[in-house]
Amino acid sequence: MVSINMKKVILLLTVSAFIFMTTGCTSTLVLGPKANEKKCLSGTVNLNEVGVTLPFVKAGVEVHKTK
């Protein structure tokens, strides 16, 4: 059985993959102690970015804005 927190992580990754495939965007991945300089566990989902921070891992996808 998958825990609720793991379901949220899976949802974040799915949404970020969808954004990455359908729009122009930038993805980032930070591994190691620098990934947790500000927070150890967090997640962000909105129209401009999707991100997740876990111990020693920080990943995100940000949408490019065209003018």
PQR file with spaces between the fields and no chain letter, atoms N, CA, C, O and H, PARSE charges and radii, in Angstrom:
ATOM       1  N    MET     1       0.840   -1.176    0.000 -0.4000 1.5000
ATOM       2  CA   MET     1       0.000    0.000    0.000 -0.0000 2.0000
ATOM       3  C    MET     1       0.890    1.246    0.000  0.5500 1.7000
ATOM       4  O    MET     1       1.883    1.300    0.725 -0.5500 1.4000
ATOM       5  N    VAL     2       0.537    2.237   -0.806 -0.4000 1.5000
ATOM       6  CA   VAL     2       1.312    3.462   -0.926 -0.0000 2.0000
ATOM       7  C    VAL     2       0.782    4.489    0.074  0.5500 1.7000
ATOM       8  O    VAL     2      -0.427    4.693    0.177 -0.5500 1.4000
ATOM       9  H    VAL     2      -0.270    2.193   -1.394  0.4000 1.0000
ATOM      10  N    SER     3       1.684    5.129    0.803 -0.4000 1.5000
ATOM      11  CA   SER     3       1.263    6.123    1.787 -0.0000 2.0000
ATOM      12  C    SER     3       0.765    7.382    1.093  0.5500 1.7000
ATOM      13  O    SER     3       0.995    7.578   -0.100 -0.5500 1.4000
ATOM      14  H    SER     3       2.666    4.963    0.719  0.4000 1.0000
ATOM      15  N    ILE     4       0.080    8.233    1.849 -0.4000 1.5000
ATOM      16  CA   ILE     4      -0.467    9.474    1.300 -0.0000 2.0000
ATOM      17  C    ILE     4       0.660   10.381    0.822  0.5500 1.7000
ATOM      18  O    ILE     4       0.530   11.006   -0.231 -0.5500 1.4000
ATOM      19  H    ILE     4      -0.107    8.074    2.819  0.4000 1.0000
ATOM      20  N    ASN     5       1.762   10.471    1.564 -0.4000 1.5000
ATOM      21  CA   ASN     5       2.880   11.318    1.148 -0.0000 2.0000
ATOM      22  C    ASN     5       3.483   10.828   -0.162  0.5500 1.7000
ATOM      23  O    ASN     5       3.846   11.635   -1.018 -0.5500 1.4000
ATOM      24  H    ASN     5       1.868    9.963    2.419  0.4000 1.0000
ATOM      25  N    MET     6       3.592    9.532   -0.321 -0.4000 1.5000
ATOM      26  CA   MET     6       4.130    8.987   -1.563 -0.0000 2.0000
ATOM      27  C    MET     6       3.176    9.271   -2.720  0.5500 1.7000
ATOM      28  O    MET     6       3.623    9.513   -3.842 -0.5500 1.4000
ATOM      29  H    MET     6       3.297    8.877    0.375  0.4000 1.0000
ATOM      30  N    LYS     7       1.872    9.247   -2.464 -0.4000 1.5000
ATOM      31  CA   LYS     7       0.903    9.587   -3.510 -0.0000 2.0000
ATOM      32  C    LYS     7       1.088   11.027   -3.957  0.5500 1.7000
ATOM      33  O    LYS     7       0.964   11.322   -5.145 -0.5500 1.4000
ATOM      34  H    LYS     7       1.509    9.051   -1.553  0.4000 1.0000
ATOM      35  N    LYS     8       1.384   11.934   -3.022 -0.4000 1.5000
ATOM      36  CA   LYS     8       1.608   13.337   -3.372 -0.0000 2.0000
ATOM      37  C    LYS     8       2.859   13.479   -4.227  0.5500 1.7000
ATOM      38  O    LYS     8       2.864   14.247   -5.190 -0.5500 1.4000
ATOM      39  H    LYS     8       1.485   11.694   -2.056  0.4000 1.0000
ATOM      40  N    VAL     9       3.905   12.763   -3.895 -0.4000 1.5000
ATOM      41  CA   VAL     9       5.139   12.813   -4.676 -0.0000 2.0000
ATOM      42  C    VAL     9       4.891   12.282   -6.086  0.5500 1.7000
ATOM      43  O    VAL     9       5.357   12.868   -7.063 -0.5500 1.4000
ATOM      44  H    VAL     9       3.901   12.139   -3.113  0.4000 1.0000
ATOM      45  N    ILE    10       4.168   11.188   -6.190 -0.4000 1.5000
ATOM      46  CA   ILE    10       3.843   10.630   -7.505 -0.0000 2.0000
ATOM      47  C    ILE    10       3.010   11.611   -8.311  0.5500 1.7000
ATOM      48  O    ILE    10       3.232   11.768   -9.512 -0.5500 1.4000
ATOM      49  H    ILE    10       3.789   10.712   -5.396  0.4000 1.0000
ATOM      50  N    LEU    11       2.047   12.279   -7.668 -0.4000 1.5000
ATOM      51  CA   LEU    11       1.228   13.282   -8.345 -0.0000 2.0000
ATOM      52  C    LEU    11       2.096   14.442   -8.825  0.5500 1.7000
ATOM      53  O    LEU    11       1.942   14.898   -9.958 -0.5500 1.4000
ATOM      54  H    LEU    11       1.866   12.152   -6.693  0.4000 1.0000
ATOM      55  N    LEU    12       3.005   14.923   -7.979 -0.4000 1.5000
ATOM      56  CA   LEU    12       3.893   16.013   -8.378 -0.0000 2.0000
ATOM      57  C    LEU    12       4.745   15.624   -9.579  0.5500 1.7000
ATOM      58  O    LEU    12       4.907   16.416  -10.508 -0.5500 1.4000
ATOM      59  H    LEU    12       3.130   14.552   -7.059  0.4000 1.0000
ATOM      60  N    LEU    13       5.280   14.433   -9.567 -0.4000 1.5000
ATOM      61  CA   LEU    13       6.104   13.986  -10.681 -0.0000 2.0000
ATOM      62  C    LEU    13       5.286   13.825  -11.961  0.5500 1.7000
ATOM      63  O    LEU    13       5.770   14.132  -13.051 -0.5500 1.4000
ATOM      64  H    LEU    13       5.148   13.790   -8.812  0.4000 1.0000
ATOM      65  N    THR    14       4.065   13.351  -11.832 -0.4000 1.5000
ATOM      66  CA   THR    14       3.194   13.199  -13.004 -0.0000 2.0000
ATOM      67  C    THR    14       2.837   14.549  -13.601  0.5500 1.7000
ATOM      68  O    THR    14       2.881   14.725  -14.819 -0.5500 1.4000
ATOM      69  H    THR    14       3.672   13.101  -10.947  0.4000 1.0000
ATOM      70  N    VAL    15       2.483   15.501  -12.749 -0.4000 1.5000
ATOM      71  CA   VAL    15       2.141   16.840  -13.229 -0.0000 2.0000
ATOM      72  C    VAL    15       3.360   17.487  -13.868  0.5500 1.7000
ATOM      73  O    VAL    15       3.241   18.123  -14.915 -0.5500 1.4000
ATOM      74  H    VAL    15       2.447   15.358  -11.760  0.4000 1.0000
ATOM      75  N    SER    16       4.530   17.336  -13.254 -0.4000 1.5000
ATOM      76  CA   SER    16       5.732   17.930  -13.832 -0.0000 2.0000
ATOM      77  C    SER    16       6.070   17.303  -15.181  0.5500 1.7000
ATOM      78  O    SER    16       6.500   18.006  -16.095 -0.5500 1.4000
ATOM      79  H    SER    16       4.626   16.819  -12.403  0.4000 1.0000
ATOM      80  N    ALA    17       5.884   16.007  -15.317 -0.4000 1.5000
ATOM      81  CA   ALA    17       6.128   15.347  -16.605 -0.0000 2.0000
ATOM      82  C    ALA    17       5.162   15.870  -17.663  0.5500 1.7000
ATOM      83  O    ALA    17       5.559   16.083  -18.809 -0.5500 1.4000
ATOM      84  H    ALA    17       5.534   15.436  -14.574  0.4000 1.0000
ATOM      85  N    PHE    18       3.903   16.080  -17.296 -0.4000 1.5000
ATOM      86  CA   PHE    18       2.909   16.615  -18.227 -0.0000 2.0000
ATOM      87  C    PHE    18       3.302   18.020  -18.680  0.5500 1.7000
ATOM      88  O    PHE    18       3.249   18.331  -19.870 -0.5500 1.4000
ATOM      89  H    PHE    18       3.581   15.907  -16.365  0.4000 1.0000
ATOM      90  N    ILE    19       3.693   18.863  -17.732 -0.4000 1.5000
ATOM      91  CA   ILE    19       4.098   20.225  -18.074 -0.0000 2.0000
ATOM      92  C    ILE    19       5.328   20.190  -18.973  0.5500 1.7000
ATOM      93  O    ILE    19       5.411   20.936  -19.949 -0.5500 1.4000
ATOM      94  H    ILE    19       3.735   18.611  -16.765  0.4000 1.0000
ATOM      95  N    PHE    20       6.273   19.331  -18.645 -0.4000 1.5000
ATOM      96  CA   PHE    20       7.509   19.236  -19.415 -0.0000 2.0000
ATOM      97  C    PHE    20       7.238   18.820  -20.855  0.5500 1.7000
ATOM      98  O    PHE    20       7.884   19.325  -21.774 -0.5500 1.4000
ATOM      99  H    PHE    20       6.205   18.726  -17.852  0.4000 1.0000
ATOM     100  N    MET    21       6.301   17.914  -21.064 -0.4000 1.5000
ATOM     101  CA   MET    21       6.026   17.400  -22.406 -0.0000 2.0000
ATOM     102  C    MET    21       5.155   18.338  -23.228  0.5500 1.7000
ATOM     103  O    MET    21       5.208   18.286  -24.457 -0.5500 1.4000
ATOM     104  H    MET    21       5.776   17.503  -20.318  0.4000 1.0000
ATOM     105  N    THR    22       4.356   19.194  -22.598 -0.4000 1.5000
ATOM     106  CA   THR    22       3.405   20.003  -23.347 -0.0000 2.0000
ATOM     107  C    THR    22       3.820   21.455  -23.518  0.5500 1.7000
ATOM     108  O    THR    22       3.195   22.167  -24.304 -0.5500 1.4000
ATOM     109  H    THR    22       4.314   19.236  -21.600  0.4000 1.0000
ATOM     110  N    THR    23       4.839   21.924  -22.825 -0.4000 1.5000
ATOM     111  CA   THR    23       5.242   23.323  -22.921 -0.0000 2.0000
ATOM     112  C    THR    23       6.747   23.428  -22.984  0.5500 1.7000
ATOM     113  O    THR    23       7.465   22.455  -22.752 -0.5500 1.4000
ATOM     114  H    THR    23       5.347   21.346  -22.186  0.4000 1.0000
ATOM     115  N    GLY    24       7.215   24.617  -23.300 -0.4000 1.5000
ATOM     116  CA   GLY    24       8.639   24.883  -23.203 -0.0000 2.0000
ATOM     117  C    GLY    24       8.972   25.169  -21.751  0.5500 1.7000
ATOM     118  O    GLY    24       8.376   26.057  -21.141 -0.5500 1.4000
ATOM     119  H    GLY    24       6.632   25.407  -23.488  0.4000 1.0000
ATOM     120  N    CYS    25       9.910   24.434  -21.196 -0.4000 1.5000
ATOM     121  CA   CYS    25      10.204   24.617  -19.789 -0.0000 2.0000
ATOM     122  C    CYS    25      11.643   24.239  -19.469  0.5500 1.7000
ATOM     123  O    CYS    25      12.363   23.681  -20.297 -0.5500 1.4000
ATOM     124  H    CYS    25      10.395   23.713  -21.691  0.4000 1.0000
ATOM     125  N    THR    26      12.037   24.559  -18.246 -0.4000 1.5000
ATOM     126  CA   THR    26      13.363   24.247  -17.738 -0.0000 2.0000
ATOM     127  C    THR    26      13.221   23.301  -16.564  0.5500 1.7000
ATOM     128  O    THR    26      12.373   23.508  -15.697 -0.5500 1.4000
ATOM     129  H    THR    26      11.453   25.012  -17.573  0.4000 1.0000
ATOM     130  N    SER    27      14.033   22.279  -16.530 -0.4000 1.5000
ATOM     131  CA   SER    27      14.000   21.370  -15.385 -0.0000 2.0000
ATOM     132  C    SER    27      15.321   21.464  -14.636  0.5500 1.7000
ATOM     133  O    SER    27      16.372   21.702  -15.230 -0.5500 1.4000
ATOM     134  H    SER    27      14.722   22.111  -17.235  0.4000 1.0000
ATOM     135  N    THR    28      15.250   21.273  -13.322 -0.4000 1.5000
ATOM     136  CA   THR    28      16.446   21.301  -12.490 -0.0000 2.0000
ATOM     137  C    THR    28      16.460   20.093  -11.569  0.5500 1.7000
ATOM     138  O    THR    28      15.414   19.576  -11.179 -0.5500 1.4000
ATOM     139  H    THR    28      14.396   21.079  -12.839  0.4000 1.0000
ATOM     140  N    LEU    29      17.650   19.660  -11.233 -0.4000 1.5000
ATOM     141  CA   LEU    29      17.831   18.569  -10.287 -0.0000 2.0000
ATOM     142  C    LEU    29      19.088   18.862   -9.483  0.5500 1.7000
ATOM     143  O    LEU    29      20.166   19.054  -10.045 -0.5500 1.4000
ATOM     144  H    LEU    29      18.500   20.080  -11.550  0.4000 1.0000
ATOM     145  N    VAL    30      18.941   18.894   -8.157 -0.4000 1.5000
ATOM     146  CA   VAL    30      20.064   19.120   -7.264 -0.0000 2.0000
ATOM     147  C    VAL    30      20.153   17.922   -6.332  0.5500 1.7000
ATOM     148  O    VAL    30      19.161   17.536   -5.713 -0.5500 1.4000
ATOM     149  H    VAL    30      18.066   18.738   -7.699  0.4000 1.0000
ATOM     150  N    LEU    31      21.335   17.336   -6.232 -0.4000 1.5000
ATOM     151  CA   LEU    31      21.556   16.193   -5.350 -0.0000 2.0000
ATOM     152  C    LEU    31      22.595   16.556   -4.302  0.5500 1.7000
ATOM     153  O    LEU    31      23.510   17.334   -4.573 -0.5500 1.4000
ATOM     154  H    LEU    31      22.141   17.649   -6.735  0.4000 1.0000
ATOM     155  N    GLY    32      22.457   16.001   -3.118 -0.4000 1.5000
ATOM     156  CA   GLY    32      23.434   16.217   -2.057 -0.0000 2.0000
ATOM     157  C    GLY    32      22.986   17.260   -1.050  0.5500 1.7000
ATOM     158  O    GLY    32      21.826   17.672   -1.065 -0.5500 1.4000
ATOM     159  H    GLY    32      21.713   15.370   -2.898  0.4000 1.0000
ATOM     160  N    PRO    33      23.881   17.695   -0.177 -0.5600 1.5000
ATOM     161  CA   PRO    33      23.526   18.622    0.899  0.2800 2.0000
ATOM     162  C    PRO    33      23.001   19.972    0.411  0.5500 1.7000
ATOM     163  O    PRO    33      22.193   20.593    1.101 -0.5500 1.4000
ATOM     164  N    LYS    34      23.441   20.443   -0.761 -0.4000 1.5000
ATOM     165  CA   LYS    34      22.955   21.731   -1.266 -0.0000 2.0000
ATOM     166  C    LYS    34      21.469   21.705   -1.601  0.5500 1.7000
ATOM     167  O    LYS    34      20.834   22.757   -1.676 -0.5500 1.4000
ATOM     168  H    LYS    34      24.098   19.938   -1.321  0.4000 1.0000
ATOM     169  N    ALA    35      20.917   20.536   -1.798 -0.4000 1.5000
ATOM     170  CA   ALA    35      19.490   20.421   -2.111 -0.0000 2.0000
ATOM     171  C    ALA    35      18.626   20.811   -0.924  0.5500 1.7000
ATOM     172  O    ALA    35      17.473   21.202   -1.105 -0.5500 1.4000
ATOM     173  H    ALA    35      21.433   19.681   -1.736  0.4000 1.0000
ATOM     174  N    ASN    36      19.160   20.711    0.283 -0.4000 1.5000
ATOM     175  CA   ASN    36      18.377   20.980    1.487 -0.0000 2.0000
ATOM     176  C    ASN    36      18.871   22.193    2.251  0.5500 1.7000
ATOM     177  O    ASN    36      18.821   22.200    3.481 -0.5500 1.4000
ATOM     178  H    ASN    36      20.097   20.393    0.429  0.4000 1.0000
ATOM     179  N    GLU    37      19.346   23.221    1.560 -0.4000 1.5000
ATOM     180  CA   GLU    37      19.811   24.426    2.232 -0.0000 2.0000
ATOM     181  C    GLU    37      18.682   25.163    2.945  0.5500 1.7000
ATOM     182  O    GLU    37      18.890   25.706    4.030 -0.5500 1.4000
ATOM     183  H    GLU    37      19.387   23.216    0.560  0.4000 1.0000
ATOM     184  N    LYS    38      17.487   25.189    2.351 -0.4000 1.5000
ATOM     185  CA   LYS    38      16.370   25.917    2.958 -0.0000 2.0000
ATOM     186  C    LYS    38      15.360   24.989    3.621  0.5500 1.7000
ATOM     187  O    LYS    38      14.930   25.256    4.743 -0.5500 1.4000
ATOM     188  H    LYS    38      17.317   24.748    1.470  0.4000 1.0000
ATOM     189  N    LYS    39      14.976   23.913    2.957 -0.4000 1.5000
ATOM     190  CA   LYS    39      13.953   23.000    3.469 -0.0000 2.0000
ATOM     191  C    LYS    39      14.372   21.569    3.203  0.5500 1.7000
ATOM     192  O    LYS    39      15.136   21.286    2.280 -0.5500 1.4000
ATOM     193  H    LYS    39      15.326   23.696    2.045  0.4000 1.0000
ATOM     194  N    CYS    40      13.856   20.670    4.032 -0.4000 1.5000
ATOM     195  CA   CYS    40      14.173   19.255    3.848 -0.0000 2.0000
ATOM     196  C    CYS    40      13.037   18.526    3.118  0.5500 1.7000
ATOM     197  O    CYS    40      13.288   17.643    2.297 -0.5500 1.4000
ATOM     198  H    CYS    40      13.236   20.900    4.782  0.4000 1.0000
ATOM     199  N    LEU    41      11.806   18.896    3.417 -0.4000 1.5000
ATOM     200  CA   LEU    41      10.635   18.304    2.759 -0.0000 2.0000
ATOM     201  C    LEU    41       9.688   19.419    2.325  0.5500 1.7000
ATOM     202  O    LEU    41       9.227   20.207    3.150 -0.5500 1.4000
ATOM     203  H    LEU    41      11.602   19.614    4.083  0.4000 1.0000
ATOM     204  N    SER    42       9.406   19.480    1.049 -0.4000 1.5000
ATOM     205  CA   SER    42       8.429   20.454    0.562 -0.0000 2.0000
ATOM     206  C    SER    42       8.010   20.089   -0.854  0.5500 1.7000
ATOM     207  O    SER    42       8.626   19.250   -1.511 -0.5500 1.4000
ATOM     208  H    SER    42       9.781   18.840    0.378  0.4000 1.0000
ATOM     209  N    GLY    43       6.962   20.732   -1.296 -0.4000 1.5000
ATOM     210  CA   GLY    43       6.463   20.538   -2.652 -0.0000 2.0000
ATOM     211  C    GLY    43       5.760   21.787   -3.124  0.5500 1.7000
ATOM     212  O    GLY    43       5.167   22.511   -2.324 -0.5500 1.4000
ATOM     213  H    GLY    43       6.461   21.414   -0.762  0.4000 1.0000
ATOM     214  N    THR    44       5.820   22.046   -4.409 -0.4000 1.5000
ATOM     215  CA   THR    44       5.188   23.211   -5.002 -0.0000 2.0000
ATOM     216  C    THR    44       4.477   22.793   -6.279  0.5500 1.7000
ATOM     217  O    THR    44       5.047   22.107   -7.127 -0.5500 1.4000
ATOM     218  H    THR    44       6.302   21.458   -5.059  0.4000 1.0000
ATOM     219  N    VAL    45       3.233   23.212   -6.404 -0.4000 1.5000
ATOM     220  CA   VAL    45       2.483   22.974   -7.644 -0.0000 2.0000
ATOM     221  C    VAL    45       1.691   24.234   -7.949  0.5500 1.7000
ATOM     222  O    VAL    45       0.858   24.648   -7.144 -0.5500 1.4000
ATOM     223  H    VAL    45       2.769   23.770   -5.715  0.4000 1.0000
ATOM     224  N    ASN    46       1.936   24.847   -9.095 -0.4000 1.5000
ATOM     225  CA   ASN    46       1.120   25.950   -9.588 -0.0000 2.0000
ATOM     226  C    ASN    46       1.271   26.008  -11.101  0.5500 1.7000
ATOM     227  O    ASN    46       1.911   25.139  -11.694 -0.5500 1.4000
ATOM     228  H    ASN    46       2.613   24.510   -9.749  0.4000 1.0000
ATOM     229  N    LEU    47       0.696   27.009  -11.721 -0.4000 1.5000
ATOM     230  CA   LEU    47       0.707   27.066  -13.185 -0.0000 2.0000
ATOM     231  C    LEU    47       2.089   27.332  -13.765  0.5500 1.7000
ATOM     232  O    LEU    47       2.327   27.033  -14.935 -0.5500 1.4000
ATOM     233  H    LEU    47       0.177   27.714  -11.240  0.4000 1.0000
ATOM     234  N    ASN    48       3.011   27.889  -12.973 -0.4000 1.5000
ATOM     235  CA   ASN    48       4.321   28.241  -13.493 -0.0000 2.0000
ATOM     236  C    ASN    48       5.425   27.267  -13.110  0.5500 1.7000
ATOM     237  O    ASN    48       6.468   27.236  -13.763 -0.5500 1.4000
ATOM     238  H    ASN    48       2.817   28.132  -12.022  0.4000 1.0000
ATOM     239  N    GLU    49       5.218   26.474  -12.070 -0.4000 1.5000
ATOM     240  CA   GLU    49       6.279   25.558  -11.657 -0.0000 2.0000
ATOM     241  C    GLU    49       5.733   24.382  -10.867  0.5500 1.7000
ATOM     242  O    GLU    49       4.663   24.441  -10.263 -0.5500 1.4000
ATOM     243  H    GLU    49       4.370   26.499  -11.540  0.4000 1.0000
ATOM     244  N    VAL    50       6.510   23.318  -10.899 -0.4000 1.5000
ATOM     245  CA   VAL    50       6.248   22.126  -10.100 -0.0000 2.0000
ATOM     246  C    VAL    50       7.591   21.724   -9.504  0.5500 1.7000
ATOM     247  O    VAL    50       8.593   21.631  -10.213 -0.5500 1.4000
ATOM     248  H    VAL    50       7.380   23.270  -11.391  0.4000 1.0000
ATOM     249  N    GLY    51       7.600   21.489   -8.201 -0.4000 1.5000
ATOM     250  CA   GLY    51       8.857   21.118   -7.573 -0.0000 2.0000
ATOM     251  C    GLY    51       8.638   20.249   -6.352  0.5500 1.7000
ATOM     252  O    GLY    51       7.573   20.274   -5.735 -0.5500 1.4000
ATOM     253  H    GLY    51       6.786   21.564   -7.625  0.4000 1.0000
ATOM     254  N    VAL    52       9.647   19.488   -6.015 -0.4000 1.5000
ATOM     255  CA   VAL    52       9.605   18.639   -4.832 -0.0000 2.0000
ATOM     256  C    VAL    52      11.006   18.635   -4.217  0.5500 1.7000
ATOM     257  O    VAL    52      12.016   18.563   -4.918 -0.5500 1.4000
ATOM     258  H    VAL    52      10.512   19.467   -6.516  0.4000 1.0000
ATOM     259  N    THR    53      11.033   18.713   -2.882 -0.4000 1.5000
ATOM     260  CA   THR    53      12.288   18.640   -2.146 -0.0000 2.0000
ATOM     261  C    THR    53      12.189   17.512   -1.134  0.5500 1.7000
ATOM     262  O    THR    53      11.286   17.486   -0.298 -0.5500 1.4000
ATOM     263  H    THR    53      10.213   18.772   -2.312  0.4000 1.0000
ATOM     264  N    LEU    54      13.118   16.595   -1.221 -0.4000 1.5000
ATOM     265  CA   LEU    54      13.228   15.468   -0.308 -0.0000 2.0000
ATOM     266  C    LEU    54      14.638   15.502    0.272  0.5500 1.7000
ATOM     267  O    LEU    54      15.475   16.254   -0.227 -0.5500 1.4000
ATOM     268  H    LEU    54      13.852   16.617   -1.900  0.4000 1.0000
ATOM     269  N    PRO    55      14.931   14.721    1.300 -0.5600 1.5000
ATOM     270  CA   PRO    55      16.299   14.721    1.819  0.2800 2.0000
ATOM     271  C    PRO    55      17.333   14.417    0.726  0.5500 1.7000
ATOM     272  O    PRO    55      17.295   13.360    0.096 -0.5500 1.4000
ATOM     273  N    PHE    56      18.241   15.351    0.516 -0.4000 1.5000
ATOM     274  CA   PHE    56      19.340   15.267   -0.449 -0.0000 2.0000
ATOM     275  C    PHE    56      18.892   15.269   -1.911  0.5500 1.7000
ATOM     276  O    PHE    56      19.704   14.970   -2.787 -0.5500 1.4000
ATOM     277  H    PHE    56      18.272   16.210    1.028  0.4000 1.0000
ATOM     278  N    VAL    57      17.627   15.595   -2.207 -0.4000 1.5000
ATOM     279  CA   VAL    57      17.141   15.663   -3.588 -0.0000 2.0000
ATOM     280  C    VAL    57      16.195   16.850   -3.725  0.5500 1.7000
ATOM     281  O    VAL    57      15.277   17.021   -2.923 -0.5500 1.4000
ATOM     282  H    VAL    57      16.968   15.838   -1.495  0.4000 1.0000
ATOM     283  N    LYS    58      16.429   17.667   -4.750 -0.4000 1.5000
ATOM     284  CA   LYS    58      15.516   18.768   -5.077 -0.0000 2.0000
ATOM     285  C    LYS    58      15.338   18.771   -6.586  0.5500 1.7000
ATOM     286  O    LYS    58      16.314   18.872   -7.329 -0.5500 1.4000
ATOM     287  H    LYS    58      17.175   17.528   -5.401  0.4000 1.0000
ATOM     288  N    ALA    59      14.092   18.659   -7.043 -0.4000 1.5000
ATOM     289  CA   ALA    59      13.798   18.629   -8.475 -0.0000 2.0000
ATOM     290  C    ALA    59      12.671   19.599   -8.779  0.5500 1.7000
ATOM     291  O    ALA    59      11.774   19.799   -7.959 -0.5500 1.4000
ATOM     292  H    ALA    59      13.299   18.577   -6.440  0.4000 1.0000
ATOM     293  N    GLY    60      12.719   20.196   -9.953 -0.4000 1.5000
ATOM     294  CA   GLY    60      11.670   21.126  -10.331 -0.0000 2.0000
ATOM     295  C    GLY    60      11.589   21.316  -11.823  0.5500 1.7000
ATOM     296  O    GLY    60      12.536   21.049  -12.563 -0.5500 1.4000
ATOM     297  H    GLY    60      13.447   20.033  -10.619  0.4000 1.0000
ATOM     298  N    VAL    61      10.431   21.786  -12.249 -0.4000 1.5000
ATOM     299  CA   VAL    61      10.180   22.120  -13.649 -0.0000 2.0000
ATOM     300  C    VAL    61       9.514   23.479  -13.654  0.5500 1.7000
ATOM     301  O    VAL    61       8.545   23.710  -12.931 -0.5500 1.4000
ATOM     302  H    VAL    61       9.662   22.004  -11.649  0.4000 1.0000
ATOM     303  N    GLU    62      10.045   24.393  -14.485 -0.4000 1.5000
ATOM     304  CA   GLU    62       9.528   25.746  -14.559 -0.0000 2.0000
ATOM     305  C    GLU    62       9.175   26.065  -16.000  0.5500 1.7000
ATOM     306  O    GLU    62       9.946   25.760  -16.910 -0.5500 1.4000
ATOM     307  H    GLU    62      10.833   24.205  -15.073  0.4000 1.0000
ATOM     308  N    VAL    63       8.020   26.674  -16.217 -0.4000 1.5000
ATOM     309  CA   VAL    63       7.530   26.989  -17.562 -0.0000 2.0000
ATOM     310  C    VAL    63       8.227   28.244  -18.070  0.5500 1.7000
ATOM     311  O    VAL    63       8.345   29.235  -17.349 -0.5500 1.4000
ATOM     312  H    VAL    63       7.394   26.922  -15.478  0.4000 1.0000
ATOM     313  N    HIS    64       8.697   28.192  -19.344 -0.4000 1.5000
ATOM     314  CA   HIS    64       9.246   29.368  -20.001 -0.0000 2.0000
ATOM     315  C    HIS    64       8.106   30.276  -20.394  0.5500 1.7000
ATOM     316  O    HIS    64       7.093   29.825  -20.928 -0.5500 1.4000
ATOM     317  H    HIS    64       8.601   27.388  -19.929  0.4000 1.0000
ATOM     318  N    LYS    65       8.271   31.537  -20.134 -0.4000 1.5000
ATOM     319  CA   LYS    65       7.251   32.506  -20.533 -0.0000 2.0000
ATOM     320  C    LYS    65       7.685   33.171  -21.831  0.5500 1.7000
ATOM     321  O    LYS    65       8.788   33.709  -21.926 -0.5500 1.4000
ATOM     322  H    LYS    65       9.094   31.903  -19.700  0.4000 1.0000
ATOM     323  N    THR    66       6.813   33.130  -22.824 -0.4000 1.5000
ATOM     324  CA   THR    66       7.115   33.768  -24.103 -0.0000 2.0000
ATOM     325  C    THR    66       6.403   35.101  -24.177  0.5500 1.7000
ATOM     326  O    THR    66       5.322   35.280  -23.616 -0.5500 1.4000
ATOM     327  H    THR    66       5.917   32.692  -22.747  0.4000 1.0000
ATOM     328  N    LYS    67       7.019   36.024  -24.872 -0.4000 1.5000
ATOM     329  CA   LYS    67       6.447   37.364  -24.976 -0.0000 2.0000
ATOM     330  C    LYS    67       5.809   37.577  -26.302  0.5500 1.7000
ATOM     331  O    LYS    67       5.274   38.655  -26.563 -0.5500 1.4000
ATOM     332  H    LYS    67       7.897   35.879  -25.328  0.4000 1.0000
